[in-house]
Amino acid sequence: MYVDAHSHPEMYSDDELVGVLETIERHRILTLGVSIDVPSFVRTEGIATRSDLVVPSFGIHPSEASIYVDSIEDLDRFVDRSPMLGEIGLDYRFVTDESLYPAQQQVFRWMLHRARNQDKLVSIHCAGAEHDTVRLLSESGVERAIIHWFSGPLDVLDRMIEMGLMFSVGVEVLHSDHIRDIARAIPADQLLTETDNPGGPQWVTGDAGSPALIGDITDELARVRGVTRDELLALVRVNMAHLIENDSHLKPWLAKIHA
């Protein structure tokens, strides 16, 4: 079994989803299907009914935070029915209008508060906002979090490692020496894999990603870290299982890992 700790299956067309779900089933890819807003979560929930390897996750991406900040309490029903929360966080890299940052921080704080109260795993976006992410996470009391596609400075990486956070490494490891350095620095027991399909690979290479890309990422991570492919696969499965082993919300998917 593979673990894709950050993917957006709802971004595929209906026609594309047929092949996407077939690939997920054929390669046994546990897929954390994160969302960016309410409509994307609702669609992801529907997709998850078609594959028991897809985990539907509700989140408000920082790029969408300003849309929801004034009606944030209306999101409770989506939080309540989601087994984990994500994609949430901050983005000062791609969102360049600084007037939007307070809304990002307010929504992020609110989502972290809900995650702490419901003891739910979170998937976090922190592009260009690594220092504020560390600060808000530390204030929140949330302990179980996956940092998605970390590409920031190594000193902040060290702080996040000290906090016991998990890190999902994806397609950029195939192309970037900086990401390879990050992949080497992550402790073995804090490492996960991701694709960020379909848009993440498209941003890097120009081509939309397929779930099978997780195999290429696994191969490169194994090479970078000096282990075999099977060792890397086993490591990531163990890490994912450990992350959710006491999580009642994700119990059905823990059984898939151990199957």
C-alpha positions as CSV (number, residue, x, y, z in Angstrom):
1,M,0.0,0.0,0.0
2,Y,1.0,3.6,-0.8
3,V,0.1,6.7,1.2
4,D,-0.9,9.8,-0.6
5,A,-1.2,12.2,2.3
6,H,-2.3,15.2,0.3
7,S,-4.4,15.0,-2.9
8,H,-7.4,16.9,-4.5
9,P,-9.5,14.2,-6.2
10,E,-12.4,16.6,-6.5
11,M,-10.4,18.6,-9.0
12,Y,-10.5,15.9,-11.6
13,S,-13.4,15.9,-14.1
14,D,-16.0,13.2,-13.9
15,D,-14.5,11.4,-16.9
16,E,-11.0,11.6,-15.4
17,L,-12.2,10.3,-12.0
18,V,-13.0,6.9,-13.5
19,G,-9.3,6.2,-14.2
20,V,-8.2,8.0,-11.1
21,L,-10.2,5.7,-8.8
22,E,-9.2,2.6,-10.8
23,T,-5.6,3.6,-10.2
24,I,-6.1,4.2,-6.5
25,E,-7.7,0.8,-6.1
26,R,-5.2,-1.1,-8.3
27,H,-2.2,0.3,-6.5
28,R,-3.8,0.4,-3.1
29,I,-3.2,4.1,-2.5
30,L,-4.6,5.5,0.8
31,T,-5.5,8.9,-0.4
32,L,-6.2,11.9,2.0
33,G,-8.6,13.9,-0.2
34,V,-8.2,17.4,1.1
35,S,-10.5,20.3,0.1
36,I,-10.2,24.0,-0.3
37,D,-13.8,25.2,0.4
38,V,-17.3,23.9,1.0
39,P,-18.2,22.8,-2.6
40,S,-14.9,20.9,-3.0
41,F,-15.5,19.1,0.3
42,V,-19.0,18.1,-0.7
43,R,-17.7,16.7,-4.0
44,T,-14.9,14.9,-2.2
45,E,-17.4,13.3,0.1
46,G,-19.2,11.9,-2.9
47,I,-16.0,10.6,-4.4
48,A,-15.2,8.9,-1.1
49,T,-18.4,6.8,-1.4
50,R,-16.9,5.3,-4.5
51,S,-13.6,4.2,-2.9
52,D,-12.9,3.2,0.7
53,L,-9.3,4.3,0.2
54,V,-10.3,8.0,-0.1
55,V,-10.5,10.0,3.1
56,P,-12.7,13.1,2.6
57,S,-11.2,16.1,4.5
58,F,-12.9,19.4,5.0
59,G,-10.7,22.5,4.8
60,I,-10.7,26.2,3.9
61,H,-7.5,26.9,1.9
62,P,-5.9,30.2,2.8
63,S,-6.6,31.6,-0.7
64,E,-10.3,31.1,0.1
65,A,-10.3,32.4,3.7
66,S,-11.6,35.9,3.0
67,I,-14.7,34.4,1.4
68,Y,-15.7,32.6,4.7
69,V,-14.3,34.7,7.4
70,D,-17.5,36.6,8.1
71,S,-19.7,33.5,8.3
72,I,-17.2,31.1,9.8
73,E,-19.6,29.6,12.3
74,D,-21.7,28.3,9.4
75,L,-18.8,25.8,8.8
76,D,-19.4,23.8,11.9
77,R,-21.6,21.2,10.2
78,F,-18.8,20.5,7.7
79,V,-16.2,20.3,10.4
80,D,-18.3,17.9,12.4
81,R,-18.8,15.4,9.7
82,S,-15.2,15.4,8.4
83,P,-12.9,12.7,9.8
84,M,-9.9,15.1,9.5
85,L,-9.4,18.8,8.6
86,G,-7.4,20.2,5.7
87,E,-6.3,21.8,3.6
88,I,-6.0,24.7,6.1
89,G,-3.2,27.2,6.9
90,L,-1.5,30.4,5.7
91,D,-0.1,31.5,2.3
92,Y,2.0,34.6,2.0
93,R,3.8,33.3,-1.1
94,F,1.1,33.0,-3.7
95,V,-1.4,35.3,-2.0
96,T,0.4,38.6,-2.3
97,D,-2.3,41.0,-1.0
98,E,-1.3,41.5,2.6
99,S,-4.7,42.9,3.4
100,L,-6.0,39.3,3.2
101,Y,-3.6,37.9,5.8
102,P,-5.7,38.7,8.8
103,A,-8.6,36.7,7.4
104,Q,-6.3,33.8,6.7
105,Q,-5.1,33.9,10.3
106,Q,-8.6,34.1,11.7
107,V,-9.9,31.2,9.7
108,F,-6.7,29.2,10.5
109,R,-7.1,29.8,14.2
110,W,-10.8,28.8,14.1
111,M,-10.0,25.6,12.2
112,L,-7.2,24.7,14.6
113,H,-9.5,25.3,17.6
114,R,-12.1,22.9,16.1
115,A,-9.4,20.4,15.4
116,R,-8.1,20.5,18.9
117,N,-11.6,20.3,20.5
118,Q,-12.6,17.3,18.2
119,D,-9.1,15.7,18.3
120,K,-8.8,15.6,14.5
121,L,-5.7,15.4,12.3
122,V,-5.0,18.4,10.2
123,S,-3.2,19.0,6.9
124,I,-1.5,22.3,6.7
125,H,-0.4,24.7,3.9
126,C,2.2,27.2,5.0
127,A,3.8,28.6,1.8
128,G,5.8,31.7,2.7
129,A,4.2,31.8,6.1
130,E,6.2,29.3,8.0
131,H,7.0,31.4,11.0
132,D,3.4,32.4,11.6
133,T,2.3,28.8,11.1
134,V,4.6,27.7,13.9
135,R,3.3,30.4,16.1
136,L,-0.4,29.7,15.6
137,L,0.1,26.0,15.8
138,S,2.0,26.4,19.1
139,E,-0.8,28.6,20.5
140,S,-3.5,26.2,19.4
141,G,-2.4,23.1,21.3
142,V,-2.9,20.9,18.2
143,E,-0.3,18.1,18.2
144,R,-1.2,16.0,15.2
145,A,-0.5,17.8,12.0
146,I,0.8,17.1,8.5
147,I,2.8,19.9,7.0
148,H,2.1,19.7,3.3
149,W,4.9,20.4,0.8
150,F,7.2,22.2,3.1
151,S,9.6,24.4,1.1
152,G,10.7,27.0,3.6
153,P,13.9,27.6,5.5
154,L,15.7,24.8,7.2
155,D,15.7,26.6,10.6
156,V,11.9,26.6,10.6
157,L,11.9,23.0,9.5
158,D,14.0,22.2,12.6
159,R,11.5,23.9,14.8
160,M,8.6,22.0,13.2
161,I,10.6,18.8,13.7
162,E,11.0,19.6,17.4
163,M,7.2,20.0,17.6
164,G,6.8,16.5,16.4
165,L,4.9,17.4,13.2
166,M,4.7,15.1,10.2
167,F,5.8,16.2,6.7
168,S,4.4,15.0,3.4
169,V,6.9,15.3,0.5
170,G,5.7,15.3,-3.0
171,V,6.5,15.9,-6.7
172,E,9.0,18.7,-6.2
173,V,11.5,16.2,-4.8
174,L,11.9,15.0,-8.4
175,H,13.1,18.5,-9.5
176,S,14.5,20.6,-6.6
177,D,17.8,20.2,-4.6
178,H,16.3,22.3,-1.8
179,I,13.4,19.9,-1.5
180,R,15.8,17.0,-1.5
181,D,17.7,18.6,1.3
182,I,14.5,18.9,3.2
183,A,13.6,15.3,2.5
184,R,17.0,14.2,3.9
185,A,16.5,16.3,7.0
186,I,13.1,15.0,8.0
187,P,13.4,12.3,10.6
188,A,12.4,8.9,9.4
189,D,9.4,8.7,11.8
190,Q,8.0,12.0,10.6
191,L,8.0,11.4,6.9
192,L,5.0,10.9,4.6
193,T,4.4,11.0,0.9
194,E,2.0,13.1,-1.2
195,T,1.2,14.0,-4.8
196,D,-1.0,17.2,-4.4
197,N,-2.7,15.9,-7.6
198,P,-3.7,17.1,-10.0
199,G,-2.7,20.7,-9.7
200,G,0.6,20.4,-7.7
201,P,2.4,18.3,-10.4
202,Q,0.9,20.6,-13.1
203,W,2.4,23.7,-11.3
204,V,5.9,22.0,-11.4
205,T,5.9,20.3,-14.8
206,G,2.9,21.6,-16.7
207,D,1.2,18.2,-16.7
208,A,-1.7,17.3,-14.4
209,G,-0.7,14.5,-11.9
210,S,-2.0,11.0,-11.8
211,P,-2.3,8.9,-8.6
212,A,0.4,6.6,-10.0
213,L,2.9,9.5,-9.5
214,I,3.2,8.4,-5.9
215,G,5.4,5.6,-7.2
216,D,7.9,8.0,-8.8
217,I,7.9,10.1,-5.6
218,T,8.5,7.0,-3.5
219,D,11.4,5.9,-5.7
220,E,13.1,9.3,-5.6
221,L,12.6,9.6,-1.8
222,A,14.2,6.2,-1.4
223,R,17.2,7.2,-3.5
224,V,17.6,10.5,-1.6
225,R,17.4,8.9,1.8
226,G,19.6,5.9,0.8
227,V,17.1,3.2,1.5
228,T,15.3,0.6,-0.7
229,R,11.9,1.3,-2.2
230,D,10.4,-1.4,0.0
231,E,11.9,0.1,3.1
232,L,10.6,3.6,2.2
233,L,7.1,2.2,1.5
234,A,7.1,0.3,4.8
235,L,8.3,3.4,6.7
236,V,5.5,5.6,5.4
237,R,2.8,3.0,6.1
238,V,4.1,2.6,9.7
239,N,4.2,6.4,10.1
240,M,0.7,6.9,8.8
241,A,-0.6,4.0,11.0
242,H,1.1,5.5,14.1
243,L,-0.3,8.9,13.3
244,I,-3.9,7.7,13.4
245,E,-3.7,4.6,15.6
246,N,-5.8,6.2,18.4
247,D,-8.0,8.3,16.2
248,S,-11.6,7.2,16.3
249,H,-12.5,9.4,13.3
250,L,-10.0,7.6,11.1
251,K,-10.3,4.1,12.4
252,P,-11.8,2.7,9.2
253,W,-8.8,3.8,7.3
254,L,-6.3,2.4,9.9
255,A,-7.8,-1.0,9.1
256,K,-7.0,-0.5,5.4
257,I,-3.3,0.2,6.3
258,H,-3.1,-3.0,8.3
259,A,-5.0,-5.2,5.8
